[in-house]
């Protein structure tokens, strides 16, 4: 016991010494300044409140759009202005294209076989990302031919809503399975019934995993925490291997039915590529890497889109006048009984503007995926040493009063000019540059087709006696709303 106490004391003493010599940033030449921190924990208090995005935005204003924080052993540079975001992501794209080891995707036995999200700037990672982009596009990713698949899921959502018969329900699982099926059709070559237990478990695991990422990241910030029982790292590992097991079974099934050079989906295309190159475990297209790539595609391809649907439904309850305008536009452009397709998208200006405004107010991933400087570089006049973690705070960009008029108001009209949709360059919910979200076009089509068809069929209302959904942001990498119920009243 005495040895343990002395060990803890020594650890705290060393931590205090390290903090005292590093917290101000004065030991780093021309490093971005930041708010003062506390011994050992540094600026951890900034992230322990539901208003952390507002606090980060305020510090961004104070320090000119770029500042630094320190938490435990982790020093991070925050970018909150669009000007500096563009400089980093577009003008100096490869200088900030790295990924820190502290993110979950690079810390669960994937270090030698990273997927797309965790991959760095080495040539093998560039090759995998390029392969994924080309393959997904050839399979219909982002093309109009995906419309039939999305419309089928829209019809499934409508059926599920109709079966509630006007009773209150949480729409979360329905839209999660719909969006998961869209990405599954391309990557796995199959879709799942809405009651499929395996797929329900996977969607719930991914949802839980994303909510746990910030907790798991603390194990890197305070390394001793990873040795504690039920640490964030341990929980994330269990989630990761559970999903990986589900995917490996599907991959094994593909190996028995795969016809060379006749890809049905992403897995087949990967197996074709694997057969043409070195098949060792170190191969770029190894069997070990495939499930990690699939996890990235699923995590990025359905969870963020499903969450945006939740925010859209919440906005319909908070702003019934907005929902009324959508109904009027749908009835005028499409008609009372017709299915909404991409052919009507250009004419459904207000409906599209509502989706864009929801993405502005609630950007999919407010912190974006962490970046890392791949070399000693400059940003905003400051020196950013190689290996520094850099966070692009998209929430600040989307809530900058210098860019957006009436920034705190939900105002779809801001995206409409002369009766047409106008999207400013500083609207960046999917990021920008070479590391922007590869699924942007698919997500935009999903949001439009499913949302428009749901609103064409239903009026969404608040359950009797219930309070409006909370707009308080849950602490996670994705901007989740707190759970809420809706009532879907048929319009047809």
C-alpha positions as CSV (number, residue, x, y, z in Angstrom):
1,X,0.0,0.0,0.0
2,X,2.8,2.4,0.9
3,X,4.5,1.6,-2.4
4,X,1.3,2.3,-4.2
5,X,0.8,5.7,-2.5
6,X,4.4,6.7,-3.2
7,X,3.9,5.7,-6.8
8,X,0.8,7.8,-7.2
9,X,2.6,10.7,-5.5
10,X,5.5,10.4,-7.8
11,X,3.2,10.3,-10.8
12,X,1.3,13.4,-9.7
13,X,4.5,15.2,-9.0
14,X,5.9,14.4,-12.5
15,X,2.6,15.4,-14.0
16,X,2.5,18.7,-12.2
17,X,6.1,19.4,-13.3
18,X,5.2,18.5,-16.9
19,X,2.1,20.7,-16.8
20,X,4.0,23.6,-15.3
21,X,6.5,23.5,-18.1
22,X,4.0,23.0,-20.9
23,X,0.6,24.5,-20.1
24,X,1.4,28.0,-21.2
25,X,2.9,27.0,-24.5
26,X,5.8,29.4,-24.0
27,X,8.3,26.6,-24.4
28,X,7.1,26.2,-28.0
29,X,8.2,28.9,-30.4
30,X,5.3,30.8,-31.9
31,X,2.7,28.1,-31.0
32,X,-1.0,29.1,-30.9
33,X,-1.9,30.6,-27.5
34,X,-4.8,29.2,-25.5
35,X,-6.8,29.5,-22.3
36,X,-5.0,28.8,-19.0
37,X,-5.5,25.3,-17.6
38,X,-5.4,23.5,-14.2
39,X,-2.6,21.3,-12.9
40,X,-2.7,17.8,-14.5
41,X,-6.1,18.0,-16.1
42,X,-5.2,21.2,-18.1
43,X,-8.3,22.4,-20.1
44,X,-10.4,19.3,-19.5
45,X,-13.1,21.5,-18.0
46,X,-13.8,22.9,-21.4
47,X,-15.2,19.6,-22.6
48,X,-17.1,18.6,-19.5
49,X,-20.2,20.7,-20.2
50,X,-23.0,20.6,-22.7
51,X,-22.1,24.1,-23.8
52,X,-18.6,23.1,-24.9
53,X,-19.2,24.0,-28.5
54,X,-20.3,27.5,-27.5
55,X,-17.2,27.8,-25.2
56,X,-14.9,26.7,-28.0
57,X,-16.4,29.2,-30.4
58,X,-15.9,32.0,-27.8
59,X,-12.3,31.1,-27.4
60,X,-11.9,31.0,-31.1
61,X,-13.2,34.6,-31.3
62,X,-10.9,35.6,-28.5
63,X,-7.8,34.2,-30.0
64,X,-8.5,35.0,-33.7
65,X,-9.8,31.8,-35.0
66,X,-7.0,29.5,-33.8
67,X,-6.0,28.5,-30.3
68,X,-4.5,25.6,-28.3
69,X,-5.6,23.5,-25.4
70,X,-3.8,21.0,-23.2
71,X,-5.4,18.1,-21.5
72,X,-3.2,15.6,-19.6
73,X,-0.5,14.8,-22.0
74,X,-2.4,15.9,-25.1
75,X,-1.8,19.2,-26.8
76,X,-4.4,20.2,-29.4
77,X,-4.7,23.1,-31.8
78,X,-8.3,24.2,-32.6
79,X,-9.3,25.9,-35.8
80,X,-12.6,27.8,-35.5
81,X,-12.6,30.3,-38.5
82,X,-13.5,29.4,-42.0
83,X,-10.5,31.3,-43.4
84,X,-8.0,29.1,-41.4
85,X,-10.1,26.0,-42.0
86,X,-9.7,26.6,-45.8
87,X,-6.0,27.3,-45.4
88,X,-5.5,24.0,-43.6
89,X,-7.8,21.7,-45.5
90,X,-7.4,23.1,-49.0
91,X,-4.4,25.3,-49.3
92,X,-2.1,23.1,-47.1
93,X,-4.2,19.9,-47.5
94,X,-1.3,17.3,-47.2
95,X,0.3,19.2,-44.4
96,X,-2.7,18.5,-42.2
97,X,-3.8,15.2,-43.7
98,X,-2.4,12.9,-40.9
99,X,-4.4,11.1,-38.2
100,X,-3.3,11.1,-34.6
101,X,-2.8,7.7,-32.8
102,X,-5.2,8.9,-30.1
103,X,-8.4,8.3,-32.2
104,X,-10.2,5.1,-31.6
105,X,-10.0,3.9,-35.2
106,X,-6.2,3.8,-34.9
107,X,-6.0,2.2,-31.5
108,X,-7.9,-1.1,-31.8
109,X,-5.3,-3.4,-33.4
110,X,-5.8,-1.6,-36.7
111,X,-2.5,0.3,-36.6
112,X,-1.0,-1.9,-39.3
113,X,-4.3,-2.3,-41.3
114,X,-6.1,1.0,-40.9
115,X,-9.4,1.6,-42.7
116,X,-10.1,4.9,-44.5
117,X,-10.8,7.2,-41.6
118,X,-7.6,6.4,-39.6
119,X,-5.3,6.1,-42.6
120,X,-2.5,8.6,-42.9
121,X,-0.7,10.1,-45.9
122,X,1.5,7.2,-46.7
123,X,1.2,5.9,-50.3
124,X,-0.6,2.7,-49.2
125,X,-3.3,4.7,-47.4
126,X,-3.8,7.0,-50.4
127,X,-4.1,3.9,-52.6
128,X,-6.8,2.4,-50.4
129,X,-8.8,5.6,-50.3
130,X,-8.5,6.0,-54.1
131,X,-9.6,2.3,-54.5
132,X,-12.6,2.9,-52.2
133,X,-13.7,6.0,-54.1
134,X,-13.4,4.4,-57.5
135,X,-15.1,1.2,-56.4
136,X,-18.0,2.9,-54.6
137,X,-18.7,5.1,-57.6
138,X,-18.7,2.2,-60.0
139,X,-21.2,0.5,-57.7
140,X,-23.5,3.6,-57.8
141,X,-22.2,5.6,-54.9
142,X,-23.5,9.1,-55.4
143,X,-25.1,8.4,-58.7
144,X,-28.7,8.6,-59.7
145,X,-28.9,4.8,-60.0
146,X,-28.8,4.7,-56.2
147,X,-32.2,6.3,-56.2
148,X,-34.1,3.0,-56.4
149,X,-32.3,1.6,-53.4
150,X,-33.0,4.8,-51.4
151,X,-36.6,5.0,-52.4
152,X,-37.1,1.4,-51.3
153,X,-35.8,2.3,-47.9
154,X,-38.0,5.4,-47.9
155,X,-41.0,3.2,-48.5
156,X,-39.9,0.9,-45.7
157,X,-39.7,3.9,-43.3
158,X,-43.2,5.0,-44.4
159,X,-44.5,1.5,-43.8
160,X,-43.0,1.4,-40.3
161,X,-44.4,4.9,-39.5
162,X,-47.8,3.9,-40.8
163,X,-47.8,0.8,-38.6
164,X,-47.6,2.9,-35.5
165,X,-51.2,4.0,-36.3
166,X,-50.8,7.5,-34.8
167,X,-49.2,6.2,-31.5
168,X,-46.0,7.9,-30.2
169,X,-42.7,6.3,-31.1
170,X,-39.0,7.1,-31.2
171,X,-38.0,7.3,-34.9
172,X,-34.3,6.6,-34.2
173,X,-34.1,2.8,-34.9
174,X,-36.3,3.1,-38.1
175,X,-34.1,5.7,-39.8
176,X,-30.9,4.0,-38.5
177,X,-31.8,0.7,-40.2
178,X,-32.9,2.5,-43.4
179,X,-29.6,4.3,-43.8
180,X,-27.7,1.2,-42.8
181,X,-29.4,-0.8,-45.5
182,X,-28.4,1.8,-48.1
183,X,-24.7,1.4,-47.3
184,X,-25.1,-2.3,-46.8
185,X,-26.5,-2.8,-50.3
186,X,-23.3,-1.3,-51.8
187,X,-20.7,-2.7,-49.4
188,X,-22.2,-6.1,-48.4
189,X,-24.5,-6.8,-51.4
190,X,-27.5,-7.3,-49.2
191,X,-30.1,-5.5,-47.1
192,X,-31.7,-6.5,-43.8
193,X,-35.2,-6.8,-42.6
194,X,-36.1,-4.2,-40.0
195,X,-36.3,-6.8,-37.3
196,X,-33.0,-8.5,-38.1
197,X,-31.3,-9.0,-34.8
198,X,-27.8,-9.0,-36.2
199,X,-28.2,-5.7,-38.0
200,X,-29.9,-4.1,-35.0
201,X,-27.0,-5.2,-32.8
202,X,-24.5,-3.7,-35.3
203,X,-26.3,-0.4,-35.6
204,X,-26.6,-0.2,-31.8
205,X,-22.9,-1.1,-31.3
206,X,-21.8,1.6,-33.8
207,X,-24.1,4.1,-32.1
208,X,-22.7,3.2,-28.7
209,X,-19.1,3.2,-30.0
210,X,-19.4,6.7,-31.4
211,X,-20.8,7.9,-28.1
212,X,-17.9,6.3,-26.3
213,X,-15.1,7.7,-28.5
214,X,-14.5,10.8,-26.4
215,X,-14.4,8.6,-23.2
216,X,-11.9,6.3,-24.9
217,X,-9.8,9.2,-26.0
218,X,-9.2,10.1,-22.3
219,X,-7.2,6.9,-22.0
220,X,-4.7,8.4,-24.4
221,X,-4.8,11.8,-22.7
222,X,-4.3,10.2,-19.3
223,X,-2.4,7.0,-20.2
224,X,-2.8,5.4,-16.7
225,X,-6.6,5.2,-17.2
226,X,-6.3,2.4,-19.8
227,X,-5.2,0.1,-17.0
228,X,-8.4,0.7,-15.0
229,X,-11.2,-1.9,-15.1
230,X,-13.9,-1.1,-17.8
231,X,-11.8,1.7,-19.2
232,X,-13.0,3.5,-22.3
233,X,-10.4,1.6,-24.3
234,X,-11.7,-1.7,-23.1
235,X,-15.3,-0.9,-23.9
236,X,-14.4,0.3,-27.4
237,X,-12.3,-2.8,-28.1
238,X,-15.3,-5.0,-27.2
239,X,-17.6,-3.0,-29.5
240,X,-15.0,-3.1,-32.3
241,X,-14.5,-6.8,-32.2
242,X,-18.2,-7.5,-32.0
243,X,-18.8,-5.5,-35.2
244,X,-15.8,-7.1,-36.8
245,X,-17.1,-10.6,-36.1
246,X,-20.4,-9.8,-37.8
247,X,-18.6,-8.5,-40.9
248,X,-16.1,-11.3,-41.1
249,X,-19.0,-13.8,-41.4
250,X,-20.3,-12.0,-44.3
251,X,-16.9,-11.7,-45.9
252,X,-16.4,-15.5,-45.4
253,X,-19.7,-16.1,-47.2
254,X,-18.5,-13.9,-50.1
255,X,-15.4,-16.0,-50.5
256,X,-17.5,-19.1,-51.2
257,X,-19.8,-17.4,-53.8
258,X,-17.4,-14.8,-55.3
259,X,-17.0,-14.9,-59.1
260,X,-13.7,-13.3,-60.1
261,X,-14.0,-10.0,-61.9
262,X,-17.7,-9.9,-61.5
263,X,-18.1,-7.8,-58.4
264,X,-21.6,-7.6,-56.8
265,X,-20.5,-5.2,-54.1
266,X,-17.5,-3.7,-52.4
267,X,-16.4,-6.9,-50.7
268,X,-16.2,-8.7,-54.1
269,X,-14.2,-5.8,-55.6
270,X,-11.8,-6.0,-52.7
271,X,-11.4,-9.7,-53.1
272,X,-10.6,-9.2,-56.8
273,X,-8.0,-6.6,-55.9
274,X,-6.5,-8.8,-53.3
275,X,-6.1,-11.7,-55.8
276,X,-4.1,-9.4,-58.1
277,X,-1.5,-8.3,-55.6
278,X,0.6,-9.7,-52.8
279,X,-1.7,-11.8,-50.5
280,X,0.5,-11.5,-47.4
281,X,-0.9,-9.9,-44.2
282,X,1.1,-6.8,-45.0
283,X,-0.6,-6.3,-48.4
284,X,-2.4,-3.1,-48.9
285,X,-5.5,-5.0,-49.7
286,X,-5.1,-7.6,-47.0
287,X,-8.0,-9.6,-45.5
288,X,-7.1,-8.0,-42.2
289,X,-7.7,-4.5,-43.5
290,X,-11.1,-5.2,-45.3
291,X,-13.3,-5.3,-42.1
292,X,-11.7,-2.2,-40.9
293,X,-12.5,-0.4,-44.1
294,X,-16.1,-1.7,-43.9
295,X,-16.5,-0.5,-40.4
296,X,-15.4,3.0,-41.5
297,X,-17.9,3.0,-44.4
298,X,-20.7,1.9,-42.0
299,X,-19.8,4.3,-39.2
300,X,-19.5,7.2,-41.6
301,X,-22.2,6.1,-44.0
302,X,-25.2,5.6,-41.8
303,X,-24.8,6.9,-38.2
304,X,-24.4,10.6,-39.1
305,X,-27.2,10.5,-41.7
306,X,-29.6,8.8,-39.3
307,X,-28.8,11.4,-36.7
308,X,-29.5,14.2,-39.1
309,X,-32.9,12.6,-39.7
310,X,-33.6,12.9,-36.0
311,X,-32.7,16.6,-36.0
312,X,-34.9,17.1,-39.1
313,X,-37.9,15.5,-37.2
314,X,-37.1,17.6,-34.1
315,X,-37.1,20.8,-36.2
316,X,-40.5,19.8,-37.6
317,X,-41.9,19.7,-34.0
318,X,-40.2,22.9,-33.0
319,X,-41.2,24.8,-36.1
320,X,-44.6,23.7,-37.3
321,X,-44.8,26.6,-39.7
322,X,-41.7,25.2,-41.5
323,X,-43.4,21.8,-41.8
324,X,-46.5,23.5,-43.2
325,X,-44.5,25.3,-45.9
326,X,-42.9,21.9,-46.8
327,X,-46.3,20.3,-47.1
328,X,-47.5,23.1,-49.3
329,X,-44.5,22.9,-51.6
330,X,-44.8,19.1,-51.9
331,X,-48.5,19.3,-52.7
332,X,-47.8,22.0,-55.3
333,X,-44.8,20.4,-57.0
334,X,-45.3,16.6,-56.6
335,X,-49.0,16.2,-55.8
336,X,-50.9,14.4,-53.1
337,X,-50.1,10.8,-54.1
338,X,-47.0,10.8,-56.2
339,X,-43.6,9.5,-55.0
340,X,-40.9,12.2,-54.6
341,X,-37.8,11.5,-56.8
342,X,-34.6,13.3,-57.6
343,X,-36.4,14.8,-60.7
344,X,-38.3,17.1,-58.3
345,X,-35.3,18.0,-56.2
346,X,-34.5,21.2,-58.1
347,X,-38.1,22.4,-57.8
348,X,-38.5,21.5,-54.1
349,X,-36.4,24.5,-53.1
350,X,-37.7,25.1,-49.6
351,X,-37.6,21.4,-48.7
352,X,-33.9,21.2,-49.7
353,X,-33.2,24.5,-47.8
354,X,-34.6,23.0,-44.6
355,X,-32.2,20.1,-44.9
356,X,-29.3,22.4,-45.5
357,X,-30.2,24.6,-42.6
358,X,-30.5,21.6,-40.3
359,X,-27.0,20.6,-41.4
360,X,-25.7,24.1,-40.7
361,X,-27.2,24.3,-37.2
362,X,-26.3,20.7,-36.3
363,X,-23.2,19.7,-38.4
364,X,-22.8,16.0,-38.6
365,X,-19.5,15.8,-36.8
366,X,-18.9,19.2,-35.1
367,X,-15.2,18.5,-34.3
368,X,-14.7,16.8,-37.7
369,X,-12.3,13.8,-37.6
370,X,-9.0,14.7,-35.9
371,X,-6.1,15.8,-38.1
372,X,-2.4,15.7,-37.5
373,X,0.4,17.9,-38.9
374,X,2.5,15.7,-41.1
375,X,5.4,18.2,-41.1
376,X,6.4,21.4,-39.4
377,X,4.1,23.9,-41.0
378,X,2.4,27.2,-40.5
379,X,-1.2,28.1,-39.9
380,X,-2.6,31.6,-39.3
381,X,0.9,32.9,-38.7
382,X,1.7,30.3,-36.0
383,X,4.1,27.4,-36.1
384,X,2.4,24.0,-36.0
385,X,5.1,21.3,-35.2
386,X,5.0,17.9,-36.9
387,X,2.8,15.5,-35.0
388,X,0.5,18.2,-33.5
389,X,-3.2,17.2,-33.3
390,X,-5.4,19.7,-35.1
391,X,-9.2,19.9,-34.7
392,X,-11.4,21.7,-37.2
393,X,-14.4,23.0,-35.2
394,X,-17.1,23.0,-37.9
395,X,-19.7,24.1,-35.3
396,X,-17.9,27.4,-35.0
397,X,-17.7,27.9,-38.7
398,X,-21.5,27.2,-39.0
399,X,-22.3,29.6,-36.1
400,X,-20.0,32.5,-37.1
401,X,-22.1,35.7,-37.0
402,X,-19.7,37.3,-39.5
403,X,-20.6,34.6,-42.1
404,X,-24.3,33.9,-41.2
405,X,-27.0,36.5,-40.7
406,X,-29.2,35.8,-37.6
407,X,-26.9,32.9,-36.9
408,X,-28.8,31.5,-34.0
409,X,-32.1,31.4,-35.9
410,X,-33.4,28.4,-37.8
411,X,-33.8,30.1,-41.1
412,X,-34.0,27.9,-44.2
413,X,-34.5,31.0,-46.4
414,X,-30.8,31.8,-46.0
415,X,-30.0,29.2,-48.7
416,X,-32.5,30.5,-51.2
417,X,-31.8,33.4,-53.6
418,X,-34.1,34.3,-56.6
419,X,-36.0,31.1,-56.1
420,X,-33.0,28.8,-56.3
421,X,-30.7,27.0,-53.8
422,X,-27.4,28.9,-53.2
423,X,-24.8,27.1,-51.0
424,X,-21.9,29.3,-49.7
425,X,-18.4,27.9,-49.7
426,X,-18.3,28.1,-45.9
427,X,-21.1,25.6,-45.6
428,X,-18.9,22.5,-44.8
429,X,-20.8,19.8,-42.8
430,X,-18.9,17.2,-44.8
431,X,-15.5,18.8,-44.5
432,X,-13.4,19.9,-47.4
433,X,-10.3,19.1,-49.3
434,X,-8.8,15.7,-49.9
435,X,-10.0,14.3,-46.6
436,X,-13.6,15.4,-46.9
437,X,-16.4,12.8,-46.5
438,X,-16.4,10.4,-49.5
439,X,-20.1,9.7,-48.9
440,X,-21.4,13.3,-49.2
441,X,-23.4,12.9,-52.4
442,X,-25.0,9.7,-51.2
443,X,-25.9,11.2,-47.8
444,X,-27.4,14.3,-49.5
445,X,-29.6,12.1,-51.7
446,X,-30.7,10.0,-48.8
447,X,-31.6,13.0,-46.7
448,X,-33.7,14.5,-49.5
449,X,-35.5,11.4,-50.7
450,X,-36.4,9.9,-47.3
451,X,-37.3,13.2,-45.6
452,X,-39.3,14.5,-48.6
453,X,-41.3,11.2,-48.9
454,X,-41.9,11.0,-45.2
455,X,-43.2,14.6,-45.1
456,X,-45.3,13.9,-48.2
457,X,-47.1,11.1,-46.4
458,X,-47.2,12.4,-42.8
459,X,-47.6,15.3,-40.6
460,X,-45.2,15.0,-37.7
461,X,-46.6,16.1,-34.3
462,X,-45.7,16.1,-30.7
463,X,-47.3,13.4,-28.6
464,X,-50.1,14.7,-26.4
465,X,-48.8,16.2,-23.2
466,X,-45.2,15.8,-24.2
467,X,-42.6,18.6,-24.1
468,X,-40.7,19.7,-27.2
469,X,-37.5,17.7,-27.9
470,X,-34.6,19.1,-26.1
471,X,-32.1,21.0,-28.3
472,X,-29.3,20.4,-25.8
473,X,-26.4,18.6,-27.5
474,X,-25.3,15.3,-26.1
475,X,-21.6,14.9,-25.5
476,X,-20.3,12.7,-28.3
477,X,-18.3,13.0,-31.5
478,X,-21.6,13.2,-33.4
479,X,-24.2,15.8,-32.5
480,X,-26.9,13.6,-31.1
481,X,-30.2,14.9,-29.9
482,X,-31.7,13.6,-26.7
483,X,-34.2,10.8,-27.4
484,X,-37.7,11.9,-28.2
485,X,-41.0,10.5,-29.5
486,X,-43.1,11.7,-32.5
487,X,-46.6,11.0,-33.7
488,X,-46.9,10.5,-37.5
489,X,-50.4,11.4,-38.7
490,X,-51.1,10.2,-42.3
491,X,-51.8,12.9,-44.9
492,X,-53.0,10.3,-47.5
